[in-house]
Protein backbone atom coordinates (compact mmCIF):
# COMPACT_ATOMS: atom_id res chain seq x y z
CA UNK A 1 0.00 0.00 0.00
CA UNK A 2 2.96 2.32 0.47
CA UNK A 3 3.05 2.86 4.23
CA UNK A 4 6.46 3.68 5.66
CA UNK A 5 5.78 4.62 9.28
CA UNK A 6 3.48 2.98 11.82
CA UNK A 7 2.18 3.47 15.32
CA UNK A 8 2.03 0.29 17.37
CA UNK A 9 -0.93 -0.37 19.66
CA UNK A 10 -0.09 -3.91 20.69
CA UNK A 11 2.05 -6.75 19.42
CA UNK A 12 -0.62 -8.96 17.79
CA UNK A 13 0.39 -11.75 20.16
CA UNK A 14 3.78 -12.04 18.50
CA UNK A 15 7.11 -12.25 20.28
CA UNK A 16 9.59 -9.41 19.89
CA UNK A 17 11.84 -11.33 17.42
CA UNK A 18 8.82 -12.31 15.30
CA UNK A 19 7.37 -8.81 15.16
CA UNK A 20 10.64 -6.95 14.64
CA UNK A 21 11.39 -9.32 11.75
CA UNK A 22 8.01 -8.61 10.13
CA UNK A 23 8.54 -4.89 10.49
CA UNK A 24 11.97 -5.15 8.87
CA UNK A 25 10.73 -7.35 6.04
CA UNK A 26 8.03 -4.80 5.22
CA UNK A 27 10.38 -1.83 5.67
CA UNK A 28 8.15 -0.30 8.35
CA UNK A 29 9.50 2.21 10.83
CA UNK A 30 7.87 2.30 14.29
CA UNK A 31 7.46 5.99 15.10
CA UNK A 32 5.04 5.74 17.99
CA UNK A 33 4.25 3.11 20.62
CA UNK A 34 0.94 2.74 22.45
CA UNK A 35 1.30 2.92 26.22
CA UNK A 36 -1.34 1.34 28.44
CA UNK A 37 -2.51 3.66 31.25
CA UNK A 38 -1.89 1.07 33.98
CA UNK A 39 1.65 0.43 32.76
CA UNK A 40 2.31 4.17 32.62
CA UNK A 41 1.16 4.41 36.22
CA UNK A 42 2.96 1.39 37.65
CA UNK A 43 6.02 0.72 35.47
CA UNK A 44 6.75 3.60 33.08
CA UNK A 45 10.44 2.73 32.68
CA UNK A 46 9.67 -0.81 31.55
CA UNK A 47 7.18 0.59 29.04
CA UNK A 48 9.74 3.07 27.75
CA UNK A 49 12.32 0.30 27.39
CA UNK A 50 9.89 -1.75 25.31
CA UNK A 51 8.98 1.22 23.12
CA UNK A 52 12.66 1.99 22.53
CA UNK A 53 13.35 -1.64 21.57
CA UNK A 54 11.14 -1.05 18.52
CA UNK A 55 12.84 2.24 17.74
CA UNK A 56 9.86 4.40 18.71
CA UNK A 57 10.26 8.14 19.23
CA UNK A 58 6.88 8.64 20.93
CA UNK A 59 4.87 6.89 23.63
CA UNK A 60 1.11 7.52 23.43
CA UNK A 61 -1.70 6.77 25.87
CA UNK A 62 -5.01 6.27 24.06
CA UNK A 63 -7.47 5.93 26.94
CA UNK A 64 -8.01 6.96 30.55
CA UNK A 65 -9.95 4.28 32.49
CA UNK A 66 -13.18 5.63 33.97
CA UNK A 67 -16.78 4.69 34.70
CA UNK A 68 -19.61 5.73 32.40
CA UNK A 69 -18.92 9.45 32.93
CA UNK A 70 -15.45 11.00 32.98
CA UNK A 71 -15.11 13.13 36.13
CA UNK A 72 -12.73 15.74 37.50
CA UNK A 73 -11.42 13.06 39.87
CA UNK A 74 -10.55 10.91 36.84
CA UNK A 75 -8.88 13.93 35.28
CA UNK A 76 -6.85 14.70 38.41
CA UNK A 77 -5.57 11.14 38.64
CA UNK A 78 -4.66 11.11 34.94
CA UNK A 79 -2.84 14.43 35.28
CA UNK A 80 -0.66 12.97 38.05
CA UNK A 81 0.01 9.76 36.08
CA UNK A 82 0.82 11.59 32.84
CA UNK A 83 3.08 14.20 34.45
CA UNK A 84 5.09 11.52 36.23
CA UNK A 85 5.27 9.12 33.27
CA UNK A 86 5.92 11.95 30.84
CA UNK A 87 8.98 12.95 32.84
CA UNK A 88 10.32 9.38 32.65
CA UNK A 89 9.68 9.25 28.90
CA UNK A 90 11.44 12.61 28.44
CA UNK A 91 14.43 11.53 30.52
CA UNK A 92 14.83 8.64 28.10
CA UNK A 93 14.96 10.94 25.08
CA UNK A 94 11.40 10.29 23.86
CA UNK A 95 8.14 12.26 23.79
CA UNK A 96 4.96 11.34 25.67
CA UNK A 97 1.53 12.13 24.22
CA UNK A 98 -2.06 11.77 25.33
CA UNK A 99 -4.74 10.98 22.76
CA UNK A 100 -8.11 12.52 23.78
CA UNK A 101 -11.17 10.49 22.82
CA UNK A 102 -14.05 12.90 23.34
CA UNK A 103 -15.24 12.09 26.85
CA UNK A 104 -12.90 14.78 28.23
CA UNK A 105 -15.01 17.61 26.83
CA UNK A 106 -17.70 17.66 29.51
CA UNK A 107 -18.36 21.23 30.76
CA UNK A 108 -16.26 22.20 33.78
CA UNK A 109 -15.76 25.61 35.38
CA UNK A 110 -15.42 28.13 32.53
CA UNK A 111 -14.51 25.54 29.93
CA UNK A 112 -14.27 21.77 29.75
CA UNK A 113 -12.47 19.03 31.64
CA UNK A 114 -10.05 18.93 28.72
CA UNK A 115 -9.23 22.62 29.20
CA UNK A 116 -8.71 21.90 32.90
CA UNK A 117 -6.33 19.06 32.05
CA UNK A 118 -4.39 21.25 29.66
CA UNK A 119 -3.83 23.79 32.43
CA UNK A 120 -2.50 21.12 34.80
CA UNK A 121 -0.49 18.87 32.47
CA UNK A 122 3.21 19.71 32.51
CA UNK A 123 4.06 21.35 29.18
CA UNK A 124 7.62 20.07 29.47
CA UNK A 125 6.61 16.43 29.49
CA UNK A 126 3.08 15.94 28.12
CA UNK A 127 2.06 16.54 24.50
CA UNK A 128 -0.97 15.45 22.48
CA UNK A 129 -2.01 13.29 19.57
CA UNK A 130 -5.07 14.67 17.80
CA UNK A 131 -7.57 12.08 16.59
CA UNK A 132 -9.66 14.21 14.28
CA UNK A 133 -12.51 11.67 14.11
CA UNK A 134 -13.10 11.42 17.85
CA UNK A 135 -13.02 15.18 18.31
CA UNK A 136 -15.62 15.54 15.55
CA UNK A 137 -17.61 12.66 17.05
CA UNK A 138 -17.77 14.55 20.35
CA UNK A 139 -19.41 17.48 18.56
CA UNK A 140 -16.33 19.71 18.38
CA UNK A 141 -14.32 21.17 15.54
CA UNK A 142 -10.93 19.40 15.36
CA UNK A 143 -9.42 22.27 13.36
CA UNK A 144 -10.44 24.75 16.05
CA UNK A 145 -8.98 22.53 18.78
CA UNK A 146 -5.74 22.14 16.84
CA UNK A 147 -5.43 25.91 16.60
CA UNK A 148 -6.32 26.46 20.26
CA UNK A 149 -3.58 24.13 21.49
CA UNK A 150 -1.26 24.40 18.51
CA UNK A 151 1.94 24.07 20.54
CA UNK A 152 0.78 20.86 22.25
CA UNK A 153 -0.28 18.66 19.31
CA UNK A 154 2.65 16.79 17.74
CA UNK A 155 0.95 13.72 16.21
CA UNK A 156 -2.29 13.17 14.25
CA UNK A 157 -4.68 10.25 13.87
CA UNK A 158 -6.46 10.64 10.56
CA UNK A 159 -9.87 9.18 9.89
CA UNK A 160 -12.96 10.64 8.30
CA UNK A 161 -16.59 10.29 9.38
CA UNK A 162 -19.60 9.39 7.27
CA UNK A 163 -21.79 12.42 6.66
CA UNK A 164 -24.91 12.31 8.83
CA UNK A 165 -23.34 10.36 11.71
CA UNK A 166 -24.82 11.15 15.13
CA UNK A 167 -22.42 12.69 17.65
CA UNK A 168 -21.50 10.94 20.91
CA UNK A 169 -19.45 12.31 23.82
CA UNK A 170 -18.37 9.10 25.54
CA UNK A 171 -15.45 8.06 23.35
CA UNK A 172 -17.50 5.38 21.60
CA UNK A 173 -19.29 5.32 18.27
CA UNK A 174 -20.11 3.32 15.16
CA UNK A 175 -16.78 2.26 13.70
CA UNK A 176 -18.47 1.58 10.37
CA UNK A 177 -18.85 5.35 10.07
CA UNK A 178 -15.11 5.47 9.24
CA UNK A 179 -14.94 6.40 5.55
CA UNK A 180 -12.22 7.18 3.01
CA UNK A 181 -10.31 10.32 3.91
CA UNK A 182 -11.78 13.35 2.20
CA UNK A 183 -15.23 11.84 1.74
CA UNK A 184 -16.66 12.59 5.19
CA UNK A 185 -17.51 15.56 7.40
CA UNK A 186 -14.28 15.94 9.42
CA UNK A 187 -12.65 18.46 7.07
CA UNK A 188 -9.40 16.61 6.43
CA UNK A 189 -8.02 19.03 3.80
CA UNK A 190 -8.16 22.09 6.08
CA UNK A 191 -6.81 20.12 9.03
CA UNK A 192 -3.85 18.90 6.99
CA UNK A 193 -3.17 22.40 5.73
CA UNK A 194 -3.02 23.69 9.30
CA UNK A 195 -1.01 20.70 10.56
CA UNK A 196 1.60 21.23 7.86
CA UNK A 197 1.74 24.94 8.72
CA UNK A 198 2.37 24.03 12.36
CA UNK A 199 5.17 21.63 11.40
CA UNK A 200 3.51 18.40 12.55
CA UNK A 201 5.52 15.60 10.95
CA UNK A 202 3.67 12.35 11.62
CA UNK A 203 0.14 11.43 10.53
CA UNK A 204 -1.29 7.96 11.14
CA UNK A 205 -4.31 6.72 9.19
CA UNK A 206 -6.56 4.81 11.57
CA UNK A 207 -9.44 3.13 9.76
CA UNK A 208 -11.40 1.00 12.24
CA UNK A 209 -14.14 -0.08 9.83
CA UNK A 210 -14.58 -3.54 8.35
CA UNK A 211 -13.74 -1.97 4.95
CA UNK A 212 -10.30 -0.77 6.04
CA UNK A 213 -8.36 -2.90 3.56
CA UNK A 214 -10.36 -1.43 0.68
CA UNK A 215 -10.44 2.12 2.02
CA UNK A 216 -6.80 2.52 3.06
CA UNK A 217 -5.29 2.75 -0.47
CA UNK A 218 -7.93 5.36 -1.36
CA UNK A 219 -7.14 7.33 1.78
CA UNK A 220 -3.44 7.21 0.95
CA UNK A 221 -4.16 8.47 -2.55
CA UNK A 222 -6.20 11.33 -1.11
CA UNK A 223 -3.39 12.38 1.23
CA UNK A 224 -0.92 12.31 -1.64
CA UNK A 225 -3.27 14.61 -3.58
CA UNK A 226 -2.79 17.03 -0.67
CA UNK A 227 1.00 16.57 -0.97
CA UNK A 228 1.21 14.59 2.28
CA UNK A 229 3.42 11.52 2.61
CA UNK A 230 2.17 9.41 5.57
Steps between C-alpha positions, in 0.01 A plus 500: 500500500796732547509554876841582643432594862270336754370549850485182705204434729584146603714216373233279337601221737839471334833479678748784461725308253198402288355850486827686448575263211162571338553872536843474338376280217230755418735797545277653768635751748337509846459869581258475789421237763169463683536518877236342722383732781562241773854436378566874486385524860680198643806433282573788261869413460423146387251640249756748371758223464257295292409797281868577441569137404279559195670829422202716597540874552162550670299325770124563480219425744169450319254466788446603861306232694177635648140406573217604270569872553847655505534713815738761637631232737587285197667802344703577813628144523591497130682832534718354777567179303581683176726761661701232678518260204565783257806600700634143481436487125676836454799392708540211258513730198144435378174697493182408688157579355141464611232421243163654602194297404212741552381419851734769638289783360231505768434857625710597802550841660534752215591241240524123482680226689742490208582869548552428870738216415694719261556754777633233737701275267870584504585664167856372529399136502147451363398560138197391298396284209194638323250241379291713269215246483441475874508876546240536224301212650484689830336793321808723482701646216839323482651787300398748769646278773824461306531877476411555866774267623732527202820467703384179671394280206793313343330193347176445304261208462322539169159354433191646341137465608199410289281803439188489717657305788352579842740654752592325826705637791608179672792396281295232325321494167418300189833394354331432167462877470874512417517593131772578246691814590353803329155349454357575845415797721823538702663752265825315436638742237486806728635303795796378296568850374515629857701201626761553230514871586563409864780260404334177615701220340315175567147408391357153561198376305275309738212332319304287748226392259456154352584657160844620609694287252300647212492855634864540604651523147236761411579697814870488417428626150296786644781605734747493213265730306548742791879454470521302825721193533375289796 
